[in-house]
Amino acid sequence: MGYREITLNLPTDYTEEELRKRIEKELSIKELTYQIEHKSLDARQRNNIHWLVQVGIISHELAGGEPIGSPSLDIPYSDRKEKAVVVGSGPAGFFSAFALQKAGISTTLIERGSEVNKRTEGIRKFETGGAFNPASNYAFGEGGAGTFSDGKLTSRTKHISKEKHFMLSSYIHAGAPKEISYLAHPHLGSDNLGSIVKRLREDFLNSGGRALFETLLEGLKVNNGRVCAAITASGPIEADYFVIAPGHSAYETYRMLMRAGVRFRAKPFAIGCRIEHPQELINIAQWGRESLPGVKAAEYRLTSKGDGNLPVYTFCMCPGGVVVPATAYENTNIVNGMSRYKRNEKFANAACVCGISLDKLLGKEIEPLEALDWLEALEESFYRYSNGYAAPFCSIDNFINSEMPAKIVESSYPLGLKPAPLWELLPPEVSNSLREGLKDFTKKIKGFETGTIMGLESKTSSPIQVQREKNGCCSGFENLYMAGEGSGYSGGIISSGSDGIRAAMNIIGSIS
C-alpha cells in the first residue's frame, strides 16, 4: 500500500462522489481509501470562491509514503492513592479532571452552576420573562460559558497539538461532527454543545470520577502553603491536589482566592459592545451574493489602528447567530453572542472591543482587586441604565455621530433594547477609539454603518492573571493550580482546555 497527500480546489457544494472522482483523476488510480486532513474556504476572489481540501489517500496503486499520525497525549495510568479536586466544569476544568481521572487519580469535579439540562431550562425561563437564576445562566453551569456560544474550536496558542487532539477526539466520541478534526475554523454550535457536554460528563463518571453540581467553592483550607481541603456549603472536600478553573466571571471566587493568599496581577483586557447586522448584508459584502451553496454563513474579522489610540477589533464573531444576556450576577447587564450549528439565524453578530490597560486608562498602578472592582462597577452601571436586562443600543451610525436612536430596531436579543448614548456609558478613551474603529470598518464592509451596536461586552478575557510557577503551581503553593480563562493565561475553548490538561499533566508527572 502507498500513501499520498494532495490538495484540491473544489466547488463550495461539492459531493463526496465528486471528491472521489477528482482524486481518481488527479492520481490516475481507481482503488483507494481517503481521509480529509484539512479543509478551508478560499474567498479571496468573489467570482471563484472554493474549498481547499487536503486529502490523504491510501492505495495499492500508489508507491511509497505513509500517513503522518496525529500527535497523541500520553496519559500514564496507574492505580493511585492520590485524590484531586477540580473546580469549574468549563473546558479547562473538565479536561483537567478527565485527564487526572484517566491517570488513576480519584477526581471530584465541582461546579457552582447546574447540570446542563437544568441550566438550559433556567436560561429559557430567564429569556421569557422569568427571574435571573444564579446557578443556571450563560456564565455558570455545566460546560462553562462556552456551552452557550458558537463553540469555536480555533486557537492561536502554539505547542498544544497533543492537548488539542485529545480534546477534539473526546468531542467526537461525545457526538461532535468528525469535521472538527480537519476544518480550518471548526465549531460545535450551541444546539450540539448541550448533549456533547452531557456525554463527556458520562464518560468522566464511567471512568470513576465524581461530579457535584450547584456546589460553590467558598474557601480553601491551607496549611503552610499546601491546600488541604476545598470548603463548600456541603462541607469540606479533602484532596492531595487542587485545580481551580472558575472562568473569567467568578468575581467572588477571585476575591476568596486573594484572601487565601493566591497572588494575582492586573493585566490588559478588552471592553466594548456587540454589533449586529442582517446576515445577508454580511454575505453580500463578503461573497457578493446573498448565499453560497455548501457554506453556512459569511464571517468577518476586523482590526483597526485608527487614530483613537486604543486598538479596536472584532472578536467572537457569530455568523447566523443571536445576541444573548450573558450576565453572571443579578445586578449586572452584559451581552455576548452565540450560534447554532447550522448558523442559519437572520442576524450576524460580533464583539467590537478596545484593548485597554487600566494602569494607562486610570493613570496609576492598579491592584488586582481594584481591577475587579472597576469592571464590576461598569457592568452594574449598564444594569442601572436599563433598570434591568434590556440592552442599551443605538445604530453604528448613531454611535459614530453621537446621536440618540430614533426608534427601536429589530434584533435577535431576547430581552429587548433600550435607546442609549452608548458612547457616554463607556469610558471616554474607549468610546473615542471605538468611534474611530467603527469609521474604519464602514470602509471595509459595505453597509456596516447600518448595523446595531448594543450592550456591554466585557468578557473577552479576565482583567487579572494568577502568578504561577513553571510547573503550573500557583506561586507560594505546593499543590494548587489555576487554569483556563480564569487564570488569565488562556481564552476560548481549545486554549482553555489545553491549559487545564497541562495542569493535570504537571500533577501526573509530579507523582509518577
Backbone hydrogen bonds, N-H to C=O, Kabsch-Sander energy under -0.5 kcal/mol:
donor,donor_aa,acceptor,acceptor_aa,energy
2,G,59,S,-2.8
3,Y,64,G,-3.0
4,R,57,I,-2.1
6,I,55,V,-2.2
8,L,53,V,-2.7
10,L,8,L,-0.6
10,L,51,W,-2.5
14,Y,11,P,-1.6
19,L,15,T,-2.3
20,R,16,E,-2.5
21,K,17,E,-2.3
22,R,18,E,-2.1
23,I,19,L,-2.1
24,E,20,R,-2.6
25,K,21,K,-2.4
26,E,22,R,-2.8
27,L,23,I,-2.4
28,S,24,E,-1.3
29,I,24,E,-1.2
32,L,30,K,-0.6
33,T,58,I,-2.2
35,Q,56,G,-2.1
37,E,54,Q,-3.0
38,H,54,Q,-1.5
39,K,182,Y,-2.0
40,S,52,L,-2.0
42,D,40,S,-0.5
42,D,50,H,-3.2
43,A,41,L,-0.8
46,R,44,R,-0.5
48,N,45,Q,-2.1
49,I,46,R,-0.6
50,H,42,D,-1.8
51,W,10,L,-2.8
52,L,40,S,-3.2
53,V,8,L,-2.7
53,V,51,W,-0.7
54,Q,38,H,-3.1
54,Q,52,L,-0.6
55,V,6,I,-3.2
55,V,53,V,-0.6
56,G,35,Q,-3.0
57,I,4,R,-3.3
57,I,55,V,-0.5
58,I,33,T,-2.8
59,S,2,G,-2.0
62,L,59,S,-1.3
69,G,67,P,-0.8
74,D,72,S,-0.6
75,I,73,L,-0.9
78,S,103,A,-1.2
80,R,78,S,-1.7
80,R,104,G,-0.8
84,A,106,S,-2.6
85,V,241,Y,-2.3
86,V,108,T,-2.8
87,V,243,V,-3.0
88,G,86,V,-0.6
88,G,110,I,-3.4
94,F,90,G,-3.4
95,F,91,P,-2.1
96,S,92,A,-1.5
97,A,93,G,-2.5
98,F,94,F,-2.9
99,A,95,F,-2.1
100,L,96,S,-2.3
101,Q,97,A,-2.5
102,K,98,F,-2.3
103,A,99,A,-1.3
104,G,101,Q,-1.6
105,I,100,L,-2.2
106,S,82,E,-1.5
106,S,104,G,-0.6
108,T,84,A,-2.5
109,L,107,T,-0.5
109,L,210,R,-3.5
110,I,86,V,-2.8
110,I,108,T,-0.6
111,E,212,L,-2.6
114,S,135,A,-2.7
119,R,115,E,-2.6
120,T,116,V,-2.6
121,E,117,N,-1.8
122,G,118,K,-2.1
123,I,119,R,-2.2
124,R,120,T,-2.3
125,K,121,E,-2.3
126,F,122,G,-2.0
127,E,123,I,-2.5
128,T,124,R,-0.9
128,T,125,K,-0.6
129,G,126,F,-1.3
130,G,125,K,-3.1
136,S,133,N,-0.9
137,N,140,F,-1.5
142,E,114,S,-2.9
143,G,89,S,-0.6
144,G,141,G,-2.5
147,T,144,G,-1.5
148,F,145,A,-1.1
149,S,146,G,-0.7
149,S,147,T,-0.5
153,L,186,P,-2.4
164,K,160,I,-3.0
165,H,161,S,-2.3
166,F,162,K,-2.1
167,M,163,E,-2.2
168,L,164,K,-2.9
169,S,165,H,-2.5
170,S,166,F,-1.9
171,Y,167,M,-2.7
172,I,168,L,-2.6
173,H,169,S,-2.3
174,A,170,S,-1.4
175,G,172,I,-1.7
176,A,171,Y,-2.6
180,I,177,P,-1.8
181,S,178,K,-2.0
182,Y,179,E,-1.7
183,L,179,E,-2.5
184,A,39,K,-2.6
188,L,151,G,-1.3
189,G,150,D,-1.9
190,S,339,S,-2.6
192,N,189,G,-1.0
193,L,189,G,-1.9
194,G,190,S,-1.0
196,I,192,N,-2.0
197,V,193,L,-3.0
198,K,194,G,-1.4
199,R,195,S,-2.1
200,L,196,I,-2.3
201,R,197,V,-2.2
202,E,198,K,-2.0
203,D,199,R,-2.2
204,F,200,L,-2.3
205,L,201,R,-2.7
206,N,202,E,-2.6
207,S,203,D,-1.1
208,G,205,L,-1.7
209,G,204,F,-2.2
210,R,107,T,-2.1
212,L,109,L,-2.9
214,E,113,G,-2.8
215,T,111,E,-2.5
218,E,216,L,-0.7
218,E,231,I,-3.2
219,G,231,I,-1.4
221,K,229,A,-2.7
222,V,220,L,-0.7
223,N,226,R,-2.9
226,R,223,N,-1.0
228,C,221,K,-3.6
229,A,221,K,-1.1
230,A,237,I,-2.4
231,I,219,G,-3.1
231,I,229,A,-0.5
232,T,230,A,-0.6
232,T,235,G,-0.8
233,A,216,L,-0.6
235,G,232,T,-1.7
237,I,230,A,-2.4
238,E,236,P,-0.5
239,A,228,C,-1.3
240,D,83,K,-2.1
241,Y,83,K,-1.5
242,F,479,N,-2.3
243,V,85,V,-2.5
244,I,481,Y,-3.2
245,A,87,V,-2.9
245,A,243,V,-0.6
251,Y,249,S,-2.0
254,Y,250,A,-2.1
255,R,251,Y,-2.4
256,M,252,E,-2.1
257,L,253,T,-2.5
258,M,254,Y,-2.2
259,R,255,R,-2.1
260,A,256,M,-1.6
261,G,258,M,-1.5
262,V,257,L,-2.7
265,R,465,Q,-2.4
267,K,463,P,-2.5
269,F,356,I,-1.9
271,I,354,C,-1.7
272,G,457,E,-1.6
273,C,352,C,-2.1
274,R,454,M,-2.7
275,I,350,A,-3.2
276,E,452,T,-2.7
277,H,348,A,-2.5
279,Q,346,K,-3.0
281,L,278,P,-0.7
282,I,278,P,-1.3
283,N,279,Q,-2.7
284,I,280,E,-2.7
285,A,281,L,-2.2
286,Q,282,I,-2.4
287,W,283,N,-3.4
288,G,283,N,-0.7
288,G,284,I,-1.5
289,R,283,N,-0.7
292,L,295,V,-0.5
295,V,292,L,-2.1
304,S,312,V,-2.5
310,L,308,G,-1.8
312,V,304,S,-2.0
313,Y,353,V,-2.2
314,T,302,L,-2.5
315,F,351,A,-2.0
318,C,349,N,-3.7
321,G,318,C,-1.0
321,G,347,F,-1.3
322,V,338,M,-2.8
324,V,336,N,-2.8
326,A,324,V,-1.1
326,A,334,I,-1.2
327,T,334,I,-0.6
332,T,329,Y,-1.7
333,N,379,E,-1.7
335,V,456,L,-2.3
336,N,324,V,-1.9
338,M,322,V,-2.3
340,R,320,G,-0.5
343,R,340,R,-1.2
345,E,320,G,-1.5
347,F,321,G,-0.6
348,A,277,H,-3.2
349,N,318,C,-1.7
350,A,275,I,-2.0
351,A,315,F,-2.7
352,C,273,C,-3.1
353,V,313,Y,-2.5
354,C,271,I,-3.0
355,G,311,P,-2.1
356,I,269,F,-3.4
361,L,357,S,-2.9
362,L,358,L,-2.9
363,G,359,D,-0.8
364,K,359,D,-1.1
371,A,367,E,-2.1
372,L,368,P,-2.0
373,D,369,L,-2.4
374,W,370,E,-2.7
375,L,371,A,-2.2
376,E,372,L,-2.6
377,A,373,D,-2.2
378,L,374,W,-1.7
379,E,375,L,-2.3
380,E,376,E,-2.2
381,S,377,A,-1.8
382,F,378,L,-1.3
383,Y,379,E,-1.1
384,R,380,E,-2.4
385,Y,381,S,-2.0
386,S,382,F,-1.7
387,N,383,Y,-1.6
388,G,383,Y,-1.6
391,A,416,G,-2.6
393,F,418,K,-2.4
394,C,453,I,-1.9
396,I,451,G,-2.7
397,D,449,E,-1.6
399,F,395,S,-2.4
400,I,396,I,-2.4
401,N,397,D,-2.0
402,S,398,N,-0.7
402,S,399,F,-0.9
403,E,398,N,-2.3
416,G,413,Y,-0.8
418,K,391,A,-2.4
420,A,393,F,-2.3
422,L,420,A,-1.6
424,E,421,P,-2.8
425,L,421,P,-0.9
425,L,422,L,-0.7
426,L,422,L,-1.2
430,V,427,P,-0.6
431,S,427,P,-2.5
432,N,428,P,-2.8
433,S,429,E,-1.8
434,L,430,V,-2.9
435,R,431,S,-2.6
436,E,432,N,-1.9
437,G,433,S,-2.5
438,L,434,L,-3.1
439,K,435,R,-2.1
440,D,436,E,-1.8
441,F,437,G,-2.3
442,T,438,L,-1.8
443,K,439,K,-0.6
443,K,440,D,-1.1
444,K,440,D,-0.5
444,K,441,F,-1.0
445,I,441,F,-2.0
448,F,445,I,-2.0
450,T,447,G,-1.7
451,G,448,F,-1.7
452,T,276,E,-2.7
453,I,394,C,-2.9
454,M,274,R,-2.9
455,G,392,P,-3.1
457,E,272,G,-2.7
457,E,455,G,-0.5
458,S,456,L,-0.7
460,T,270,A,-0.6
465,Q,265,R,-2.9
466,V,487,S,-2.3
467,Q,263,R,-2.9
468,R,466,V,-0.6
469,E,473,C,-3.2
472,G,469,E,-2.0
474,C,480,L,-3.3
475,S,467,Q,-2.7
477,F,474,C,-2.1
478,E,225,G,-2.6
481,Y,242,F,-2.7
481,Y,479,N,-0.5
482,M,472,G,-0.7
483,A,244,I,-2.2
487,S,484,G,-1.5
488,G,484,G,-0.6
488,G,485,E,-1.0
489,Y,484,G,-0.9
490,S,484,G,-0.6
493,I,152,K,-0.5
496,S,492,G,-1.9
497,G,493,I,-2.6
498,S,494,I,-2.5
499,D,495,S,-1.9
500,G,496,S,-2.1
501,I,497,G,-2.3
502,R,498,S,-2.4
503,A,499,D,-1.7
504,A,500,G,-2.1
505,M,501,I,-2.8
506,N,502,R,-2.2
507,I,503,A,-1.9
508,I,504,A,-2.9
509,G,505,M,-2.7
510,S,506,N,-1.5
511,I,507,I,-0.9
511,I,508,I,-0.9
512,S,508,I,-0.9
